[in-house]
Structure formats: structure tokens, C-alpha cells
């Protein structure tokens, strides 16, 4: 299996670590080694894969007006990446990315997509593509806005969609002048049930960095995770136990509650809905809800903050709404001071330092 063949390492990292790196997530993962990589392989063809590819391929000057932290822009400026391969087991009609994400990648300045063979964009006989599938294939037919430069260009970068390819393993190539790794790929086709099956053909893809963006399930070690559902057991965001009883003051949102599906707007709307549910429950507790300790709390309302929240406040890992508003204003101010960026995001240590400073002044 691929997971066994590709253990996490400096040259094989999860896409989530890359996303957490360029969004200043509290986990503070290391920057990916794009400063000494020429060929990056991203395994998986969902929106996260395309977003990571877009970040890796973008010029820092094109990102500067957004909320990308300065330390991330500085590392991107040192990038030596020239090509990104985005690998998937099935074809363009089964790809999980949306037309919006694809269009943003196709329109990147100074970046071109390798053309696809026309036959790969033809639907299977008897299959009528959906509107979304038709839009995606139309964009793939159109290709990149940029064209391949006629002469050599140091700034020129490219990317490709590697359809019908299933990674099976990786081996280091320490003595190779071309790459650090060799990724073995099994060629696939679709069976009558639309499942990817191997054809028997294989190929080798030289690469320097592998980013895995796989899976349609939440983290299986999470409390109240249901392996049958692939996400945390819940009803409208309210977490329930194995008996179906609603747990008091325990909620879930996003992919933890639905599994890995939908785009950013989908998870945002889900978060809004769960926040609304939380506020409603604070005013009118769910009858029969029980605490995570097992005691029957009946109609009792939340009388004081849970110990976890109190501890988080003391450790500056839980932020009040008033503190968040101050942080928001400060990030926007810092962004404006850097030449009109949307904001300059602070990491947790900066947030803690800033709030302590504000507290001393107050």
C-alpha cells in the first residue's frame, strides 16, 4: 500500500502540513524543502492538491497583496521548483477538484500546464457528463493562459495532471543528478463500476518532493469517530455517543463532522450553522443531553466555563471574542504598513506577546 511505502519524512510530507505552514497554523510545521527541489509530486487530485500546487508555483510578488505571512513569502522567494505533477488514479471526469480551483491554477502568471492528450478528455461511451464535469473538461481543453516560452527562461514554471496513475512506492536516488527520489506509478483504467484498476503497465517518475493529499475520512483517532461514517458521530453538529445520546457542550464542524468533501465555502457555511446551534443550545439546552463524564444533566444550563476553556485562556490557546477583535485589527494594521496587504498574520507566540502587551497598557 502507498501509505506503507511513503512514510512521512523530509521528502514526503502531508499536504495538511504545507497548508498549515502557509496559513500560520498553531501547529507550526516546518517549511517544505522547496528551496532545494525542482520537481514536486502531489498525490491526489482534490482542491487541496490544486491549492498547494498554486502556492508552490506562484511568484511571491503575485501573492504579496494577500494575507500570506512574510516568512512564507521569503521562503517562496527561495523556491527552486520548476515543475509540479498532480497525480490521480482516475480520469478528468472523476477528479475531485472544482472548476474554480482549476481556473486559478490555469491562470497563474508565468506558469503553464502541460497539454493533455485529446483522447483522455473524451467521456466514456454512454456517459453524460454533469455540468461541473463539462466545465472542468472545457477548461482543460482551453489550457493555460500562459504559453511555453520560445527561449530558455529561469522564471518559467510548469505543472501537469497525471491521470490514471496510482503511486505504488518510492525509492531514494542519492547518486542521481536528476532527482532525489523515484516514484513508481501503476497505470490504471476504469472498470464498469468506475473503480480504478491496474492495467499492468508501470512507469517511474523522478521527483524531489512528494506531498500526499489523500483520504476522504476524518482523523480516526479523534474522540467519537465512527469508522463506518468516516467522521465524528453527530446530529446537526451536536456530537453523539455510540448509543446516539447527545453530549452536552460537545460540537463538531467541517470535515471532522462531514468527512473530506465540499469546498471552502461549504465548510464555512457548516461552521456558521454549528455556531448558531451552539448559541441556541446555550439558551435552551437539549433535553436529555449528558456530559462527557456520563452524568445526566437534564435541562441544566452551562453555569461556568469548562476547565479546558479556563486552562486554554491561561495558556493563551483560547481567545475571547474581544481579544480576537483586537488581533484582527492589529493584523490588518500590520498588513497596511507592509504596503497594502490584506493583513499580516501573527503566529501564536506573536499573538501571546501582543495580548500581554495590550494587557500591560490597559
Secondary structure, 3 states (H helix, E strand, C coil): CHHHHCCCECCEEEHHHHHHHHCCCCCCCCCCCHHHCCEEEEECCCHHHHHHHHHHHCCHHHHCCCCCCHHHHHHHCCCCCCEEEEECCCCCCCCCCCHHHHHHHHCCCCEEECCCCHHHHCCCCCCCCCHHHHHHHHHHHHCCCCCCCCCCCCCCEEEEEECCEEEEEEEECCCCCCCCEEEEEEEEEECCCCCEEEEEEEEEEEECEEEECCCCCCCCCCCCEECCCCEECEECCEEECCCCCEEEEEECCCHHHHCCCCCHHHHHHHHHHHHHHHHHHHHCCCCCCECCCCCECCCCCCCCCCHHHHHHHHCCCCCCHHHHHHHHHHHHHHHHHCCCCCCCCCCHHHHHHHHHHHHHHC
